[in-house]
Amino acid sequence: MFNKKQAGLTLIEMMIALVLGLFVVGVIITVFSTNVRSSTESIKMIRLNQELRGVMTFMSDELKRSGYSSDPNVGDFMQDFNVSATCIRYSYDENGDDIRDANERFGFKLESNTVKWTTSGGDPNTPPTAPDCGTGTWTDITDPNLASIATLNFDLTGSVNTNGDTGLAALTATTGVSVYDVTITLTGTTDLPHSSDANDPSRTVTETIRIRNEDPK
């Protein structure tokens, strides 16, 4: 009879196998963590883009209504159209009664990295001589958890008056029908967990809308 010797792993072989196993596990964990991080950042960027596009669409749709009245002879609503670099006030006949009510004086502004909107403010019988952004009840229309708004700019340089006035002069001219080309620039950033605030990515969306003032100013 033959004595059969038991075969097994030496201590060195076991240590090598353990090291290789730890290396494989480390690679798997690294790949998994990278994929999770990439997915998180992609989701945040998608939400940032959606937030900027959503608020830009809302502002564009609203401003296109500026000056509307069911009676074309009523020019009160267009008189409320006033713009600064970071604030815009406008009005339109929301309920169709040809009367400029206090809750038909709208506006957008940037405050504390948030875009705000109002549906009230000021004496409805007295058009403001400048954007009245200190009165009224302002509501946040951007979510700071999704986007920190760094820039909201309203540019009227493309506007023209029938008398040849351009830009802001076309808006404030005493005579002549004006066509207002308002370019809105909106920039927002999102907070990524693995980057500093200075390196957080940003997105900028720009849109130009045309507002026709049929009431000579």
Beta strands, then each sheet from edge to edge (+ up, - down):
strand 1: 82-83
strand 2: 87-91
strand 3: 105-111
strand 4: 114-118
strand 5: 138-140
strand 6: 148-155
strand 7: 160-161
strand 8: 178-189
strand 9: 202-213
sheet 1: 1+ 2- 3+ 4- 5+
sheet 2: 6+ 8- 7+
sheet 3: 6+ 8- 9+
end
